[in-house]
Amino acid sequence: MYNEQFPSITILGSTGSVGEQAIDVAIRNHIRVNALCANKNVKRVEEQARLLKVQACAMADPNAAAQLKIALSDTGVKVFAGTDGICEMIGEHYGTDEVVVNSVIGEAGLKPTLATLEAGKKLALANKESLVCAGDYVMKLAKEKSIEILPVDSEHSAIFQCLRSGGKKRIKRILLTASGGPFYGMTRDQLADITVERALAHPTWNMGAKITIDSATLMNKGFEVIEAVHLFDVRPEQIEVLVHKESIMHSAVEYIDNSVIAQMSVPDMRLCVHYALTHPDRTEAVIPPLDLTQVGKLTFSKPDTETFTLLALALDSIAKGGAVPAVLNAANEVAVAAFLNRKLSFTGIFDVVGETVNTLSDATTCASVEDVFAFDQAARRIADENLKRLGAPIA
Ligand code: MN3
């Protein structure tokens, strides 16, 4: 019934966009799903648990965990609660060869990432904040445990595939593509009164609310640069962000012989999950084929970092290092939540994040992963204060 060629998997963030797509890919490839974790959508997790016949589930929200336990009381499914419970579930072994797909949203994904590596399991990583906040520690732990991190982000999956064509020491540059989001080309004044509804309508990718806003501000692209620096062990200045509106070329690697190897497909996240789960092999497609004659032309341009200041701030943060990227992420989580709750304008996100990063300039001194968590908390407090000053109810 299951294809034993592929490792069995645990999906963290199973009710989110990537999580649902991971389930789709698993079913089509007869990959066994051992365990699931979500925040508080009890109904959907119960459906998934029964459909996939999983052995364990975890809910980040303790009340949701209690409800799920009752809902699944006629099954043998073990239910875990809270962050500690999620990490405990990850630490249990359900088979010999296991992959944890981490598609948790935000900094909340970091502890599960560390727990996965501690447990010696392979990590298919969609939670970019794990690397943004604590890339040094995550990569060090992965190295110690000899675990390869399989990127699920479309750009990083593309780079990962392009890197099969040449040695690591022969990389000249990484060309990281960006759709630019729906507001690319606008001025700061035009961005000021962007509504939540307009910001949530992404032209190409169908994603969750948080990452859709991050794509519209280009914060997401900044995070992806930081993610790539850690994942592929390159210097920040080796990464060039290219605005590519068609979202067909998902990124490329330029080698020292000036050969550029790119990966292309229709924009569909399922391919990224699919490749992470079947790598180094490939199996029959779960997405439609790419018809380049339908696409017609591909365009590329340099990003506007003067208007989209968060991209510039991300480049600066990774250059400074330490916990500066963690501060950037925490401030952004607070600001985006405020925007989605209509308490902050779209450009207010830029200001709250910018001021918070400025205030916590000592975040460069970061000695441990505990320091990362401490700076994360400090950044949230300061971002909240900045919010009181800079926030205003919006339509
Ligand atoms: Mn991406």
Boltz pocket constraint, residues with backbone or C-beta under 6 A from the ligand:
constraints:
  - pocket:
      binder: B
      contacts: [[A, 153], [A, 154], [A, 155], [A, 224]]
      max_distance: 6.0
